[in-house]
Amino acid sequence: MRRLWLLLLGCLPVLSAVAQTSDDWPRLQLYASLIGVDSLCNQPEAPCLTRYFTELVYGRTPRRMAAQTVQQQLDTVRINRLTQQFLSGADWCPLLDSLESHDRRYRQLKEYCMKCLTDDYMADSLTIEQVRETLNAYRWLNRFGVDKCVIVNVPSATLRLVDRQGNTLLDSRVIVGKSETPTPSFTASMTSLVLYPYWNVPRSITINELAPKIRKNPALLETMKLQIINAQDHVVDPETVDWKRSVGAFPYRLRQSTGCDNALGLLKFNVDDPYDIYLHDTNARQLFTRENRALSHGCIRVEKPTELANLLLGKKQFNPTYLTNCPVNAVPKTIKLAKAVPVIVLYNILDIDEEGTIRVYKDVYQRWRVAI
């Protein structure tokens, strides 16, 4: 393991070469292999070399990535120029360096990550493949060249808002789905915010959890401030509901009234994904102090919702008192974002925390114990 680390550190000066030499090809292959990219070519021929450089710069789709609805932006013009420079013997290193991710965390991982494998504690928790997968995920994020991007890592239960240059604008703890109701990995667009949102209880939760409890204890409706809504979107008097009817045939939906007791808290971030997963505040903010934050039904609860909202809106619309102001019967208000913001949910066992420390997180969904 230590030899692998020394090779990694020794390969970094490859990109400071002034011009191509006869051994540039093996040196490029060595550099690529040590940052987790397997060689795609036996010889540096143009089509294969272009694919090779594309993976070096933009990675490949991370494993178990499900729905992907955010448009990717690859600079194919400069990738092709990079291929031409390499083949012509021109100085290709500065262009490759400029194309690679400028995210500080990626640069730090690329430089130091193999070193962590020499640490006895981390060596017991990691495999080389997990290290390579995290490096690849950061390269893949380089495909989304947008002004702002929300990145959620499920194992660390954290969120970052980053800008086009890879600078972190916000770090926040989050709560993600528990193992029975996991948060999927996906890319989607955040389009709007909702102030004082209703919680429209998912039917699975209504049928499997709440309706059976309400049948036994109707007072739970008032305790949880739940409304019964019919197909016409009208509130129904609980006294008119036939609670003896089979739970599976329950013809209504449940909606929790707005306010500080609402499960979504006072802010919701709408995300256009096929799983009905969104980001939101919570009425149980004390849970953010837990180390294990895989606690939700799949949606993502945000510890710093007002800070995130202000950064997304580009202005200070919410002050610190917003989360403690609980008007009675507030009406939900939607604020559309000027530009949709990508939300990218990843599953990286290894990452760098906000202090810049390499961390190994619990495999909360045991995805690395199952053959892919």
Residue frames relative to the residue before (quaternion, step in Angstrom):
aa qw qx qy qz dx dy dz
M 1.0000 0.0000 0.0000 0.0000 0.00 0.00 0.00
R 0.6613 0.5126 -0.3222 0.4428 3.58 0.92 -0.88
R 0.6182 0.5377 -0.3520 0.4525 3.59 1.03 -0.70
L 0.6238 0.5416 -0.3366 0.4519 3.59 1.04 -0.77
W 0.6451 0.5182 -0.3178 0.4630 3.59 0.99 -0.83
L 0.6667 0.5010 -0.3098 0.4566 3.58 0.90 -0.90
L 0.6250 0.5266 -0.3403 0.4651 3.56 1.06 -0.70
L 0.6304 0.5376 -0.3379 0.4466 3.56 1.00 -0.80
L 0.6844 0.4752 -0.2912 0.4701 3.56 0.81 -0.97
G 0.6730 0.5038 -0.3021 0.4495 3.56 1.04 -0.70
C 0.6586 0.5279 -0.3217 0.4291 3.58 1.15 -0.50
L 0.5305 0.6724 -0.4101 0.3136 3.60 1.12 -0.47
P 0.6581 0.5048 -0.3465 0.4382 3.67 0.91 -0.64
V 0.3926 0.7154 -0.4904 0.3058 3.61 1.24 -0.06
L 0.7349 0.4537 -0.2396 0.4435 3.56 0.88 -0.93
S 0.6096 0.5288 -0.3823 0.4501 3.58 1.19 0.20
A 0.3776 0.7383 -0.4817 0.2832 3.59 1.30 0.14
V 0.4806 -0.6881 0.4700 0.2730 3.57 -1.07 0.74
A 0.7969 -0.0732 0.0686 0.5958 3.59 0.95 -0.73
Q 0.6409 -0.5322 0.3822 0.3998 3.55 -1.27 0.37
T 0.1083 -0.7586 0.6390 0.0669 3.52 -1.09 0.78
S 0.7313 -0.4342 0.2902 0.4388 3.57 -1.29 0.09
D 0.7398 0.3793 -0.2407 0.5009 3.58 1.12 -0.48
D 0.3182 0.7630 -0.5102 0.2372 3.62 1.16 0.38
W 0.6396 0.5478 -0.3350 0.4226 3.58 0.96 -0.81
P 0.7018 0.4183 -0.3015 0.4916 3.67 0.72 -0.82
R 0.6295 0.5273 -0.3500 0.4508 3.60 1.06 -0.63
L 0.6308 0.5102 -0.3305 0.4823 3.59 1.04 -0.73
Q 0.6442 0.5188 -0.3225 0.4603 3.59 0.96 -0.81
L 0.6445 0.5156 -0.3213 0.4643 3.57 1.00 -0.81
Y 0.6473 0.5150 -0.3166 0.4644 3.56 0.90 -0.95
A 0.6703 0.5071 -0.3037 0.4487 3.59 0.87 -0.95
S 0.6772 0.5043 -0.3078 0.4385 3.58 0.85 -0.93
L 0.6934 0.4884 -0.2823 0.4483 3.57 1.01 -0.77
I 0.7031 0.3572 -0.2885 0.5430 3.60 1.22 -0.13
G 0.6899 -0.5631 0.2507 0.3796 3.55 1.22 0.60
V 0.5918 0.5398 -0.3902 0.4541 3.61 1.17 0.39
D 0.3084 -0.7600 0.5461 0.1702 3.57 -0.62 1.13
S 0.5544 -0.6126 0.4477 0.3419 3.55 -1.10 0.72
L 0.2587 -0.7776 0.5587 0.1278 3.56 -0.96 0.92
C 0.7541 0.3657 -0.1670 0.5193 3.56 1.27 -0.29
N 0.4014 -0.6619 0.5676 0.2802 3.55 -1.23 0.52
Q 0.7674 0.0859 -0.0301 0.6347 3.54 1.15 -0.74
P 0.5294 -0.6564 0.4320 0.3197 3.62 -1.09 0.62
E 0.1290 0.7831 -0.5891 0.1521 3.54 0.33 1.30
A 0.6902 -0.5740 0.2541 0.3599 3.54 -1.00 0.96
P 0.7092 0.4551 -0.3179 0.4346 3.70 0.57 -0.95
C 0.6975 0.4598 -0.2761 0.4753 3.57 0.89 -0.95
L 0.6287 0.5385 -0.3328 0.4517 3.57 1.02 -0.80
T 0.6249 0.5325 -0.3356 0.4618 3.60 1.04 -0.71
R 0.6505 0.4922 -0.3135 0.4861 3.59 0.99 -0.82
Y 0.6260 0.5519 -0.3205 0.4480 3.56 1.05 -0.80
F 0.6811 0.4658 -0.2812 0.4899 3.57 0.85 -0.96
T 0.6121 0.5549 -0.3527 0.4393 3.60 1.04 -0.72
E 0.6856 0.4561 -0.2960 0.4841 3.60 0.95 -0.80
L 0.5997 0.5539 -0.3610 0.4508 3.60 1.06 -0.62
V 0.7436 0.4053 -0.2120 0.4877 3.57 0.98 -0.86
Y 0.8363 0.2315 -0.0665 0.4926 3.57 0.84 -1.02
G 0.4344 -0.7325 0.4452 0.2767 3.58 1.23 0.09
R 0.4253 -0.6391 0.5576 0.3158 3.53 -1.34 -0.44
T 0.6784 -0.4868 0.3396 0.4331 3.57 -1.20 0.32
P 0.4605 -0.6894 0.4761 0.2934 3.64 -0.74 0.96
R 0.6025 -0.5698 0.4134 0.3761 3.54 -1.15 0.59
R 0.8461 0.1625 -0.1705 0.4782 3.53 -1.22 0.76
M 0.3588 0.6954 -0.5338 0.3204 3.60 1.12 0.53
A 0.2654 -0.7977 0.5263 0.1277 3.58 -0.59 1.15
A 0.8478 -0.0040 0.0149 0.5300 3.59 -0.72 -1.02
Q 0.0517 -0.7776 0.6267 0.0054 3.56 -1.03 0.88
T 0.0330 0.8365 -0.5419 0.0745 3.56 -0.31 1.26
V 0.5727 0.5700 -0.3948 0.4374 3.61 1.24 -0.03
Q 0.4588 -0.6985 0.4788 0.2689 3.56 -0.82 0.99
Q 0.3081 -0.7507 0.5591 0.1703 3.56 -0.96 0.91
Q 0.1978 -0.7869 0.5801 0.0718 3.54 -1.13 0.76
L 0.0130 0.8042 -0.5907 0.0643 3.56 -0.16 1.31
D 0.3554 -0.7287 0.5472 0.2080 3.55 -0.90 0.94
T 0.1102 -0.8447 0.5225 0.0379 3.56 0.33 1.27
V 0.5754 0.5899 -0.3819 0.4184 3.59 1.12 -0.58
R 0.7288 0.4111 -0.2523 0.4861 3.58 0.82 -0.94
I 0.5730 0.5558 -0.3859 0.4624 3.60 1.15 -0.47
N 0.6604 0.4909 -0.3032 0.4806 3.58 0.94 -0.86
R 0.6302 0.5207 -0.3321 0.4705 3.59 1.04 -0.75
L 0.6201 0.5434 -0.3341 0.4566 3.57 1.07 -0.76
T 0.6337 0.5224 -0.3210 0.4717 3.59 0.99 -0.83
Q 0.6736 0.5030 -0.2920 0.4562 3.56 0.89 -0.95
Q 0.6431 0.5162 -0.3243 0.4634 3.58 0.98 -0.81
F 0.6493 0.5219 -0.3236 0.4487 3.57 0.93 -0.90
L 0.7113 0.4683 -0.2627 0.4536 3.58 0.85 -0.99
S 0.7050 0.4705 -0.2677 0.4582 3.59 1.09 -0.64
G 0.5130 -0.6543 0.4108 0.3742 3.56 1.27 -0.20
A 0.4303 0.6868 -0.4730 0.3457 3.60 1.26 0.26
D 0.6202 -0.5431 0.4118 0.3884 3.56 -1.31 0.23
W 0.0879 -0.8511 0.5176 -0.0088 3.57 -0.04 1.35
C 0.5271 0.6905 -0.3947 0.2994 3.61 1.17 -0.49
P 0.6672 0.4963 -0.3391 0.4398 3.67 0.80 -0.81
L 0.6469 0.5173 -0.3296 0.4530 3.60 1.00 -0.75
L 0.6374 0.5091 -0.3314 0.4741 3.59 0.96 -0.79
D 0.6543 0.5147 -0.3149 0.4558 3.57 0.92 -0.89
S 0.6735 0.4974 -0.3039 0.4546 3.60 0.96 -0.80
L 0.6711 0.4999 -0.2926 0.4627 3.58 1.14 -0.62
E 0.6049 0.5656 -0.3646 0.4257 3.59 1.05 -0.65
S 0.6736 -0.5178 0.3502 0.3944 3.55 -1.22 0.56
H 0.2775 -0.7571 0.5709 0.1546 3.54 -1.04 0.86
D 0.3517 0.7290 -0.5051 0.2997 3.56 1.27 0.20
R 0.4922 -0.6873 0.4486 0.2901 3.57 -0.71 1.10
R 0.6502 0.5281 -0.3294 0.4358 3.58 0.96 -0.78
Y 0.6416 0.5049 -0.3348 0.4705 3.57 1.00 -0.72
R 0.6504 0.5114 -0.3216 0.4604 3.57 0.90 -0.88
Q 0.6664 0.4891 -0.3088 0.4705 3.59 0.96 -0.81
L 0.6447 0.5107 -0.3258 0.4664 3.58 0.96 -0.79
K 0.6545 0.5263 -0.3171 0.4406 3.56 0.91 -0.91
E 0.7149 0.4651 -0.2566 0.4548 3.56 0.99 -0.81
Y 0.8341 0.2620 -0.0825 0.4783 3.55 0.92 -0.93
C 0.5011 0.7229 -0.4186 0.2263 3.58 1.11 -0.46
M 0.6508 0.5123 -0.3395 0.4458 3.60 0.92 -0.74
K 0.5546 0.6116 -0.3890 0.4087 3.57 1.19 -0.50
C 0.6325 0.5603 -0.3468 0.4071 3.57 1.02 -0.78
L 0.5981 0.5784 -0.3655 0.4173 3.60 1.16 -0.45
T 0.6164 0.5280 -0.3568 0.4626 3.60 1.24 -0.22
D 0.5686 0.5723 -0.3814 0.4514 3.58 1.27 -0.19
D 0.5008 -0.6937 0.4244 0.2964 3.58 -0.67 1.07
Y 0.6522 0.5240 -0.3273 0.4392 3.59 0.94 -0.86
M 0.7271 0.4253 -0.2537 0.4754 3.55 0.79 -1.02
A 0.6012 0.5720 -0.3697 0.4179 3.58 1.03 -0.67
D 0.6393 0.5176 -0.3242 0.4672 3.57 1.15 -0.59
S 0.7336 0.4445 -0.2197 0.4647 3.57 1.17 -0.59
L 0.7536 0.4078 -0.1772 0.4842 3.54 1.21 -0.48
T 0.1443 -0.7033 0.6713 0.1841 3.46 -1.40 0.15
I 0.6376 -0.5143 0.3922 0.4187 3.57 -1.20 0.40
E 0.6275 0.5560 -0.3454 0.4218 3.57 1.01 -0.76
Q 0.6405 0.5137 -0.3299 0.4659 3.61 1.02 -0.72
V 0.6189 0.5266 -0.3354 0.4766 3.58 1.06 -0.74
R 0.6690 0.5006 -0.2945 0.4637 3.56 0.87 -0.97
E 0.6461 0.5354 -0.3269 0.4348 3.58 0.97 -0.79
T 0.6521 0.4982 -0.3239 0.4707 3.60 0.99 -0.76
L 0.6379 0.5121 -0.3295 0.4715 3.59 0.96 -0.82
N 0.6459 0.5127 -0.3211 0.4657 3.58 0.98 -0.81
A 0.6325 0.5429 -0.3430 0.4332 3.60 0.95 -0.83
Y 0.6566 0.4956 -0.3164 0.4725 3.60 0.99 -0.78
R 0.6270 0.5087 -0.3474 0.4769 3.60 1.02 -0.67
W 0.6495 0.5283 -0.3107 0.4500 3.57 0.97 -0.87
L 0.6105 0.5506 -0.3482 0.4504 3.60 1.08 -0.67
N 0.5658 0.6157 -0.3666 0.4079 3.56 1.23 -0.49
R 0.5568 0.6191 -0.3758 0.4068 3.58 1.31 -0.24
F 0.7149 0.4390 -0.2412 0.4879 3.58 1.18 -0.48
G 0.0036 0.8448 -0.5327 0.0509 3.55 0.39 1.27
V 0.2740 0.7678 -0.5220 0.2506 3.57 0.39 1.24
D 0.6874 -0.5015 0.3296 0.4090 3.55 -1.25 0.38
K 0.7925 -0.0066 0.0413 0.6085 3.57 1.01 -0.89
C 0.0214 -0.7916 0.6102 -0.0252 3.54 -1.12 0.72
V 0.2703 -0.7429 0.5922 0.1562 3.59 -0.97 0.91
I 0.0565 -0.7988 0.5988 -0.0103 3.57 -0.72 1.12
V 0.0860 -0.7858 0.6123 0.0147 3.56 -0.74 1.11
N 0.1215 -0.7629 0.6299 0.0801 3.56 -0.94 0.91
V 0.4042 -0.7674 0.4455 0.2217 3.57 -0.47 1.22
P 0.6884 0.4870 -0.3324 0.4224 3.69 0.67 -0.89
S 0.7152 0.4076 -0.2596 0.5050 3.61 1.02 -0.70
A 0.2577 -0.7855 0.5108 0.2361 3.59 1.29 -0.35
T 0.4962 0.6213 -0.4383 0.4190 3.53 0.81 1.12
L 0.2179 -0.7466 0.6167 0.1214 3.51 -1.34 0.45
R 0.0728 -0.7609 0.6421 0.0582 3.53 -1.19 0.71
L 0.1813 -0.7073 0.6658 0.1533 3.51 -1.19 0.65
V 0.0381 -0.8180 0.5734 -0.0248 3.58 -0.58 1.15
D 0.3868 -0.7028 0.5428 0.2485 3.55 -1.25 0.46
R 0.7754 -0.3740 0.2444 0.4463 3.55 -1.34 0.00
Q 0.7036 0.4583 -0.2584 0.4776 3.60 1.09 -0.71
G 0.5655 -0.6138 0.3824 0.3965 3.60 1.26 0.03
N 0.4429 0.6795 -0.4697 0.3486 3.59 1.24 0.24
T 0.3967 -0.7128 0.5282 0.2355 3.57 -1.00 0.84
L 0.2226 -0.7909 0.5617 0.0968 3.56 -0.65 1.16
L 0.7988 0.0008 0.0300 0.6008 3.57 1.16 -0.62
D 0.1258 -0.7273 0.6698 0.0816 3.53 -1.16 0.82
S 0.0871 0.8014 -0.5876 0.0705 3.59 -0.90 0.84
R 0.4321 -0.6297 0.5676 0.3077 3.52 -1.16 0.59
V 0.0869 -0.7714 0.6268 0.0674 3.54 -1.21 0.54
I 0.3192 -0.6726 0.6165 0.2560 3.52 -1.39 0.10
V 0.1445 -0.8055 0.5737 0.0344 3.55 -0.82 1.06
G 0.7318 -0.4495 0.2949 0.4189 3.54 -1.32 0.08
K 0.4667 -0.6468 0.5205 0.3048 3.55 -1.10 0.68
S 0.7228 -0.4735 0.2761 0.4209 3.57 -1.24 0.34
E 0.6576 0.5068 -0.3185 0.4576 3.61 1.08 -0.64
T 0.7750 0.1737 -0.0904 0.6008 3.58 1.18 -0.57
P 0.0323 -0.8701 0.4916 0.0144 3.59 0.63 1.12
T 0.4552 -0.6308 0.5539 0.2969 3.52 -1.27 0.56
P 0.3466 -0.7604 0.5029 0.2208 3.63 -0.59 1.03
S 0.4541 -0.6228 0.5497 0.3221 3.56 -1.31 0.31
F 0.2087 0.7788 -0.5615 0.1860 3.58 -0.78 1.00
T 0.2564 -0.6934 0.6276 0.2442 3.52 -1.39 -0.03
A 0.1344 0.7709 -0.6105 0.1217 3.56 -0.98 0.88
S 0.4883 -0.6736 0.4810 0.2766 3.56 -1.29 0.24
M 0.2935 -0.7026 0.6201 0.1888 3.53 -1.05 0.86
T 0.1499 -0.8508 0.5031 0.0240 3.56 -0.62 1.13
S 0.8252 -0.0002 0.0465 0.5630 3.61 1.06 -0.59
L 0.3334 -0.6904 0.6005 0.2272 3.53 -1.40 0.20
V 0.1758 -0.7605 0.6120 0.1273 3.56 -1.19 0.51
L 0.2523 -0.7480 0.5990 0.1343 3.55 -0.80 1.08
Y 0.8410 0.0358 -0.0734 0.5349 3.57 -0.98 0.90
P 0.0823 0.8482 -0.5188 0.0689 3.61 0.69 1.06
Y 0.4427 -0.5797 0.5933 0.3406 3.51 -1.33 0.33
W 0.2647 -0.6822 0.6326 0.2536 3.54 -1.31 0.27
N 0.1659 -0.7568 0.6277 0.0750 3.54 -0.51 1.21
V 0.3345 -0.7930 0.4743 0.1851 3.53 -0.18 1.32
P 0.4693 -0.6705 0.4882 0.3031 3.63 -0.75 0.97
R 0.5866 -0.6153 0.3890 0.3549 3.56 -0.99 0.80
S 0.6126 0.5565 -0.3661 0.4254 3.60 0.99 -0.69
I 0.6676 0.4744 -0.2994 0.4895 3.58 1.01 -0.78
T 0.6161 0.5489 -0.3414 0.4501 3.58 1.04 -0.79
I 0.7377 0.4403 -0.2376 0.4532 3.56 0.75 -1.10
N 0.7756 0.4001 -0.1974 0.4466 3.56 0.77 -1.06
E 0.8022 0.2990 -0.1407 0.4972 3.60 1.07 -0.62
L 0.8103 0.3527 -0.1847 0.4299 3.57 0.50 -1.17
A 0.6603 0.5336 -0.3331 0.4103 3.62 0.79 -0.95
P 0.6609 0.4869 -0.3373 0.4608 3.68 0.84 -0.77
K 0.6561 0.5022 -0.3197 0.4638 3.61 1.03 -0.74
I 0.6537 0.5135 -0.3155 0.4576 3.58 1.01 -0.82
R 0.5935 0.5660 -0.3628 0.4425 3.60 1.06 -0.68
K 0.7090 0.4379 -0.2489 0.4936 3.56 1.02 -0.82
N 0.8071 0.0900 -0.0055 0.5835 3.58 1.07 -0.75
P 0.2134 -0.8252 0.5113 0.1097 3.62 0.16 1.27
A 0.5596 0.6180 -0.3890 0.3920 3.60 1.16 -0.51
L 0.5133 0.6550 -0.4135 0.3694 3.59 1.23 -0.36
L 0.5627 0.6038 -0.3837 0.4142 3.59 1.14 -0.57
E 0.7032 0.4419 -0.2611 0.4921 3.56 0.91 -0.93
T 0.6253 0.5568 -0.3386 0.4293 3.57 0.99 -0.82
M 0.7656 0.3400 -0.1753 0.5172 3.56 0.94 -0.93
K 0.3819 -0.7452 0.4626 0.2914 3.60 1.34 0.04
L 0.3026 0.7651 -0.4975 0.2748 3.53 0.95 1.02
Q 0.2007 -0.7502 0.6197 0.1140 3.53 -1.09 0.83
I 0.3350 -0.7048 0.5878 0.2134 3.55 -1.20 0.62
I 0.1034 -0.8162 0.5684 -0.0032 3.57 -0.65 1.17
N 0.3024 -0.7669 0.5386 0.1741 3.57 -0.88 0.95
A 0.7487 -0.4142 0.2770 0.4371 3.57 -1.33 0.01
Q 0.6726 0.4761 -0.2899 0.4867 3.59 1.23 -0.44
D 0.4942 -0.6881 0.3929 0.3576 3.56 1.37 0.23
H 0.4792 0.6379 -0.4500 0.4012 3.56 1.14 0.71
V 0.4952 -0.6376 0.4996 0.3140 3.56 -1.16 0.65
V 0.2350 -0.7877 0.5625 0.0893 3.55 -0.88 1.02
D 0.4764 -0.6461 0.5165 0.2981 3.56 -1.05 0.78
P 0.4722 -0.6999 0.4501 0.2910 3.64 -0.66 1.04
E 0.6042 0.5821 -0.3570 0.4107 3.59 1.14 -0.61
T 0.6842 0.4847 -0.2851 0.4643 3.60 1.18 -0.49
V 0.5635 0.6146 -0.3784 0.4019 3.59 1.27 -0.13
D 0.3504 -0.7197 0.5634 0.2045 3.56 -0.95 0.93
W 0.1645 -0.8356 0.5203 0.0631 3.56 0.00 1.31
K 0.5733 0.5786 -0.3882 0.4311 3.60 1.26 -0.09
R 0.4897 0.6603 -0.4266 0.3770 3.55 1.30 -0.26
S 0.6270 -0.5376 0.4050 0.3922 3.56 -1.15 0.60
V 0.5378 -0.6375 0.4451 0.3260 3.55 -0.91 0.92
G 0.6563 0.5336 -0.3155 0.4301 3.59 0.94 -0.84
A 0.7063 0.4258 -0.2551 0.5048 3.57 1.19 -0.50
F 0.2974 0.7767 -0.5038 0.2334 3.59 1.25 0.26
P 0.2334 -0.8433 0.4703 0.1146 3.63 -0.35 1.19
Y 0.6524 0.5109 -0.3068 0.4682 3.58 1.26 0.14
R 0.2888 -0.6936 0.6052 0.2631 3.51 -1.36 -0.04
L 0.3871 -0.7085 0.5428 0.2312 3.54 -1.24 0.46
R 0.0580 -0.7827 0.6196 0.0085 3.53 -1.09 0.81
Q 0.2898 -0.7594 0.5596 0.1621 3.54 -0.87 0.99
S 0.5008 -0.6776 0.4553 0.2877 3.57 -0.86 0.99
T 0.5894 -0.5850 0.4278 0.3569 3.55 -1.23 0.52
G 0.4900 0.6611 -0.4881 0.2908 3.54 -1.29 0.35
C 0.7360 -0.4436 0.2926 0.4194 3.52 -1.33 0.04
D 0.6467 0.5106 -0.3319 0.4593 3.62 1.19 -0.37
N 0.4887 0.6831 -0.4267 0.3353 3.58 1.26 -0.23
A 0.5442 -0.6485 0.4287 0.3154 3.58 -0.96 0.89
L 0.6856 0.4554 -0.2824 0.4927 3.60 1.16 -0.54
G 0.4685 -0.6730 0.4515 0.3518 3.58 1.25 0.00
L 0.7072 -0.4693 0.3458 0.4000 3.55 -1.11 -0.72
L 0.7566 0.2598 -0.1789 0.5727 3.59 1.27 0.05
K 0.0471 -0.7724 0.6333 0.0114 3.54 -1.03 0.89
F 0.2179 -0.7607 0.6012 0.1113 3.57 -1.07 0.83
N 0.2808 -0.7953 0.5165 0.1478 3.58 -0.37 1.23
V 0.0641 -0.7891 0.6109 -0.0062 3.56 -0.91 1.00
D 0.3393 -0.7558 0.5290 0.1840 3.58 -0.82 1.02
D 0.3211 0.7200 -0.5545 0.2666 3.58 0.15 1.28
P 0.5835 -0.6342 0.3872 0.3278 3.60 -1.14 0.51
Y 0.6463 0.5544 -0.3090 0.4237 3.60 1.26 -0.12
D 0.3802 -0.7165 0.4790 0.3357 3.59 1.31 -0.14
I 0.3653 0.6896 -0.5169 0.3518 3.55 1.03 0.93
Y 0.0763 0.7870 -0.6085 0.0680 3.57 -0.91 0.89
L 0.4638 -0.6393 0.5310 0.3070 3.55 -1.33 0.17
H 0.0979 0.8156 -0.5650 0.0777 3.58 -1.03 0.65
D 0.5768 -0.5166 0.5098 0.3749 3.48 -1.45 0.22
T 0.2260 -0.7770 0.5681 0.1502 3.62 -1.21 -0.06
N 0.4218 -0.6789 0.5322 0.2791 3.55 -1.23 0.41
A 0.6769 0.4135 -0.2860 0.5376 3.60 1.30 0.20
R 0.0285 0.8647 -0.5002 0.0354 3.57 0.77 1.07
Q 0.5413 0.6291 -0.4056 0.3831 3.60 1.19 -0.35
L 0.5778 0.6155 -0.3748 0.3831 3.62 1.17 -0.43
F 0.5625 0.6172 -0.3946 0.3834 3.60 1.18 -0.36
T 0.6032 0.5590 -0.3659 0.4356 3.61 1.19 -0.28
R 0.5539 0.6227 -0.3951 0.3864 3.60 1.20 -0.27
E 0.4885 -0.6304 0.5095 0.3230 3.55 -1.17 0.58
N 0.7115 0.3438 -0.2239 0.5705 3.57 1.02 -0.83
R 0.0327 0.8213 -0.5664 0.0597 3.57 -0.43 1.22
A 0.4150 0.6418 -0.5137 0.3898 3.58 1.09 0.75
L 0.2541 0.8277 -0.4332 0.2503 3.53 0.42 1.30
S 0.6566 0.5604 -0.3108 0.3976 3.62 1.18 -0.37
H 0.6006 -0.5363 0.4463 0.3906 3.54 -1.37 -0.11
G 0.7697 -0.3086 0.1702 0.5323 3.60 1.25 0.19
C 0.6453 0.5018 -0.3299 0.4722 3.58 1.08 -0.65
I 0.4540 -0.7107 0.4942 0.2110 3.54 -1.28 0.49
R 0.1849 -0.7843 0.5861 0.0842 3.58 -0.56 1.17
V 0.2473 -0.8048 0.5331 0.0829 3.56 -0.83 1.04
E 0.4289 -0.7194 0.4886 0.2445 3.58 -0.81 1.01
K 0.7907 0.2402 -0.1148 0.5512 3.60 1.03 -0.75
P 0.0046 0.8628 -0.5055 -0.0009 3.61 0.64 1.06
T 0.6742 0.4910 -0.3231 0.4472 3.63 0.92 -0.77
E 0.6227 0.5233 -0.3441 0.4690 3.60 1.04 -0.73
L 0.6459 0.5109 -0.3159 0.4712 3.58 0.99 -0.87
A 0.6607 0.5144 -0.3131 0.4482 3.59 0.88 -0.91
N 0.6584 0.5144 -0.3204 0.4464 3.60 0.88 -0.88
L 0.6737 0.4888 -0.2970 0.4680 3.58 0.97 -0.83
L 0.6485 0.5117 -0.3201 0.4639 3.58 1.02 -0.73
L 0.7066 0.4493 -0.2525 0.4849 3.56 1.04 -0.79
G 0.4023 -0.7389 0.4575 0.2878 3.58 1.23 -0.37
K 0.7467 0.2562 -0.2031 0.5792 3.57 1.21 0.47
K 0.5160 -0.6433 0.4682 0.3174 3.56 -1.22 0.45
Q 0.0001 -0.8287 0.5573 -0.0517 3.55 0.14 1.30
F 0.7653 0.2962 -0.1584 0.5491 3.58 1.13 -0.66
N 0.2081 -0.7641 0.5981 0.1234 3.58 -0.87 0.94
P 0.7169 -0.4811 0.2777 0.4214 3.63 -1.20 0.33
T 0.6503 0.5354 -0.3329 0.4239 3.62 1.10 -0.50
Y 0.4515 0.7093 -0.4554 0.2928 3.60 1.21 -0.25
L 0.7099 0.4803 -0.2726 0.4371 3.59 0.86 -0.89
T 0.7013 0.4053 -0.2815 0.5145 3.60 1.22 -0.12
N 0.5734 0.5608 -0.3815 0.4596 3.60 1.30 0.06
C 0.0044 -0.8437 0.5318 -0.0730 3.56 -0.40 1.25
P 0.0919 -0.8176 0.5667 0.0432 3.61 0.26 1.17
V 0.4778 -0.6723 0.4889 0.2840 3.56 -1.08 0.78
N 0.8584 0.0390 -0.0589 0.5080 3.56 -0.98 0.93
A 0.1503 0.7994 -0.5615 0.1519 3.58 0.91 0.89
V 0.3784 -0.7096 0.5501 0.2250 3.55 -1.10 0.72
P 0.4888 -0.6644 0.4671 0.3185 3.64 -0.79 0.94
K 0.0907 -0.7832 0.6144 0.0298 3.56 -1.07 0.81
T 0.2351 -0.7858 0.5611 0.1117 3.57 -0.78 1.06
I 0.1031 -0.7631 0.6361 0.0490 3.55 -1.00 0.91
K 0.2831 -0.7762 0.5423 0.1529 3.57 -0.56 1.15
L 0.4398 -0.6761 0.5240 0.2736 3.57 -1.00 0.82
A 0.5588 -0.6140 0.4375 0.3454 3.58 -1.04 0.77
K 0.7814 0.0332 0.0017 0.6232 3.57 1.12 -0.72
A 0.5115 -0.6507 0.4625 0.3177 3.59 -0.89 0.94
V 0.2301 -0.7733 0.5817 0.1032 3.56 -1.04 0.86
P 0.4321 -0.7048 0.4897 0.2769 3.63 -0.73 0.96
V 0.1359 -0.7294 0.6639 0.0935 3.53 -1.18 0.74
I 0.0403 -0.8067 0.5887 -0.0344 3.56 -0.66 1.15
V 0.1297 -0.7991 0.5861 0.0330 3.56 -0.64 1.17
L 0.0914 -0.8185 0.5668 -0.0185 3.55 -0.62 1.23
Y 0.2382 -0.7347 0.6118 0.1706 3.54 -1.38 0.18
N 0.1576 0.7981 -0.5555 0.1721 3.57 0.21 1.34
I 0.3611 -0.7353 0.5365 0.2025 3.56 -0.64 1.15
L 0.7603 0.2603 -0.1388 0.5787 3.56 1.06 -0.82
D 0.1684 0.7677 -0.6068 0.1183 3.58 -1.00 0.82
I 0.4471 -0.6372 0.5425 0.3158 3.54 -1.36 -0.05
D 0.3513 -0.7537 0.5127 0.2136 3.59 -0.79 0.97
E 0.7349 -0.4490 0.2805 0.4238 3.56 -1.30 0.08
E 0.6444 0.4885 -0.3350 0.4837 3.60 1.21 -0.26
G 0.5554 -0.6287 0.3820 0.3878 3.57 1.27 -0.05
T 0.5093 0.6436 -0.4157 0.3918 3.58 1.26 0.33
I 0.4335 -0.6756 0.5295 0.2743 3.56 -0.98 0.87
R 0.0608 -0.8165 0.5736 -0.0232 3.56 -0.74 1.11
V 0.2110 -0.7280 0.6361 0.1442 3.53 -1.24 0.60
Y 0.1764 -0.8279 0.5299 0.0515 3.56 -0.58 1.18
K 0.6350 -0.5405 0.4017 0.3786 3.53 -1.28 0.44
D 0.4248 -0.6748 0.5467 0.2557 3.54 -1.05 0.83
V 0.1742 -0.8717 0.4465 0.1021 3.56 0.51 1.28
Y 0.7580 0.3120 -0.1898 0.5404 3.60 1.10 -0.62
Q 0.4167 -0.7428 0.4331 0.2948 3.58 1.33 0.26
R 0.2313 0.8091 -0.5083 0.1829 3.57 0.99 0.80
W 0.6848 0.4660 -0.2929 0.4775 3.57 1.15 -0.46
R 0.6037 0.5355 -0.3709 0.4595 3.57 1.25 0.10
V 0.6802 0.4340 -0.2738 0.5235 3.55 1.29 -0.17
A 0.4900 -0.6558 0.4855 0.3067 3.56 -0.90 0.91
I 0.3453 -0.7400 0.5435 0.1942 3.54 -0.94 0.93
